[in-house]
Every structure is written in structure tokens, then in C-alpha cells.
Amino acid sequence: MDWSPFVAAPLRSIAPYRPGITEEKLRRDLGLSEIFKFSSNEAPLSPSPLVMKAMRDALGQSHRYPDTQDLVDRLSRHQRVPASHLLLGNGSIDLIASLVRACVSPEHNVVLSEFGYCAYPAFVKEQGATVKLAASGRHFGHDVDALLAQVDARTRMMLIDSPTNLSGHALDPARLMDLVERVPAHVLLVLDEAYAEFASDDESAFNAQLPLVHPRVVVTRTFSKAYGLAGLRIGYAVADAGLIDWLNRVRPPFPVNRIGAAGAAAALDDRAHMECIVARVREGRRTLVDALGAMKIPVTDGRANFVLADFGPAAPAVYEGLLARGLITRAMHAYRLPGHLRISVGTADEIGRLVAAIGELKQPVNLTHTTEEDA
């Protein structure tokens, strides 16, 4: 049955989000016993024993609706922001969707970066609003001048991910403050910092404070990456208390589950485990960059938990060849970059297996190609 006449008109042009291939699906499809996932920018380590215990304890209260105040209070102390400026969500993407839903109407436009997170445009289209794309800068990062040039009287929001979901490129503090200070007063600047912990600690702490000084700035964070809790779907926003009051009017009751909240609260207490994940990722990222570079494969080395590698015309063959070996990477068709693969940082053993497999695939297929910088 064709349901398009039944759904709201703005939804008819939206394609569904396509998550990466899961380990379970590949195991079912290919019958492989060993699967190694490098496709979804997840942490290389499982949750700490402290987090596991907190979740097991919370299971006994699963018949009760969640009370998330403890997590909010711990976040308040951790980020040094008032609890009234914090809002929890089902992952940070849930909060971003709520911001667009609450603030953007059909007469508005939202400024996005050309290579910003590919999930953003659907939220804007859902509201019947217009997407305005700014050309990205070097390494698929954000160009502050290009972003501001797209702002007009109808712009309600500017939404950027830093570090980016594509390349991990981040705005440095000077460029970010330039953007914050130059964004017009009628525009809400939403800064998606899902990978903030992989940048410097000083930058992470400073950016979380921005909404306290600049009320039209919202910073979103997640427990999915550096805290290793992607399966729990816990995110949070730092925003002006007045805006949070309005957001609570459009959000469903209890968006965060009891077990996830307990795990996230325990993760904040176990800073050593988070720092271990960050250290492993930084070390693994350097290993990947060096190994791919030695094979003459151009790599964009960002500040997140992955690298973006340019395999050129060989990318589809490499992707399929890795998949056949149980190694899941992420093809970048959603970003209109069919020659690129995004590779999450795994454990040292996983990285070794991946690099060895790429080396095997490189023998029959010459992956070296000329880039614009080489020409």
C-alpha cells in the first residue's frame, strides 16, 4: 500500500537514515565466526565494571519509571554548569531533533555545512523549512565565513558538528569564538560535540560553558563515544534554562531509560575508564594514519575516534573485500564521497587485522592515485 498520501507533506522527500551494517547481520549473511566492526565510531572497549554493576542494580527497579535527577546533578558538577541548564535525551541526536522541532517553522531556513552530519537535513525538511548549505573548508571541516555568508533574515538556526562526523575535523577555539561572536542575534547556534572528549580537555571544558555566556548557543554531548555507552543512547544538551523549559514541552515523557541513566551516572564517576578509552583511541588513530600512509593511501586525520581514508576508484572493491573478511568499514556514499571509507579506531589487535587485510587487498588493486594536491 502506498502510504505517501497519509503522511505529512514535508516527510515525503525524506530518505530514511541507514545505519551501518551490524555484526549480527554480517554473521547471519556470511556465516563468519569473527566479525570486527570499524563502521560506527563506537568505543574500542566495553563498559567498565563500575558501570556494569550500576546497570545490574538498576534492573531491579525496571518496573518503575526512571528518575534521572541523579545523573543531571552529577553532570552539573562534572561540567560545572547549573542543573537548570542541562537536558537529557535518547542520544544527543534526539536533542538536536527536538531543538529543530521546537524552534524551526516552514518560513525559516537552517544553515548547515556541506559535509556536516548527514542526518541533519531530514530534521529541517520534517519541519517544512529550507536547508542552506555552506561550502566546507579544508579536510571537509567548517568554513566560518562560508557559514555566516549563508545567514539571512529567515535563518533560525545554524547546526554544525565539531569534530565532524565525516572527517573528525574540529573548529579550533579561535575560529569557534569568531563564529559565536558573529552569529546574528536571531540565529540559534547548535554545536554538536559528540566527539568532544577526544579533543583537548581545555577546549571541551570551555565549550560546555559557552551557553552560560551566550544564551543563543547550545552544546550537545553524548555518552556513546568516549564513555563507550553507544547502546544505552544517553545524550545531553547544555543550553539556556529558558530554552530548556520550551524543549520540555515538545519532548515525550521519560526519554531516558533507568538502566541507561544509571550506567551514565556511574561512567561519570569512573573517569579513569573514559581516559583509558581516549588514550587508546588516540594511540590507535596514530597507528592507523601511519599504516595507511605507508601504503600511500591519503588519510584525513581528525580529532575523533576514526580516520577518513581516500581509496579512490578502488574503494568499492576494498570495502567488499574487507567485508568478506569480517571487517566492517563505512562507505561514504551518504556524503557523496564514493572513493572514501571511514574507519573507526578499534583495539590494537583489531587495527592490526584491518591493516593486514588492506595490505592483502592492495596487491591486486593499485590503491595509489593522484589527488588534487599531488597534481
Number of C-alpha atoms within 10 A of each C-alpha: 3 5 7 11 8 8 9 11 13 15 16 14 11 13 9 9 10 8 9 14 15 14 17 11 10 19 14 10 9 12 12 14 9 11 19 20 23 23 21 22 24 22 25 23 18 14 18 17 13 14 23 17 14 19 20 13 14 18 14 10 12 12 8 10 12 18 14 18 12 12 19 21 16 17 21 17 11 12 17 12 18 16 18 16 20 21 21 25 23 18 25 25 21 17 23 23 17 20 23 24 17 17 15 23 17 13 12 19 25 28 26 25 28 20 25 25 19 15 15 20 20 19 21 25 23 22 22 19 22 20 19 18 17 22 18 18 16 9 17 20 26 28 19 21 15 15 23 16 11 18 21 15 10 14 22 23 25 22 22 25 28 26 28 25 28 25 25 24 23 24 18 12 14 9 15 17 14 12 18 17 11 12 20 17 11 14 19 22 25 22 23 25 24 26 25 25 25 22 20 10 10 10 13 17 15 11 20 22 18 19 21 17 9 14 16 21 23 26 23 26 25 28 25 22 24 28 27 22 23 20 11 18 21 25 24 24 27 28 26 21 18 11 16 17 13 13 18 13 11 12 17 9 9 14 17 21 18 21 21 25 26 24 27 28 21 21 24 18 14 16 12 12 22 23 15 14 25 22 14 19 26 19 14 23 24 14 17 26 19 14 18 18 13 10 14 14 17 21 21 19 19 22 23 30 31 29 25 23 22 24 23 20 16 19 20 16 13 21 20 15 17 19 18 14 16 21 22 26 24 20 21 16 11 14 14 10 14 17 16 24 25 23 24 27 29 25 18 16 8 18 21 15 15 23 16 13 16 18 14 14 18 15 9 8 12 12 21 16 14 10 10 5 5 6 5
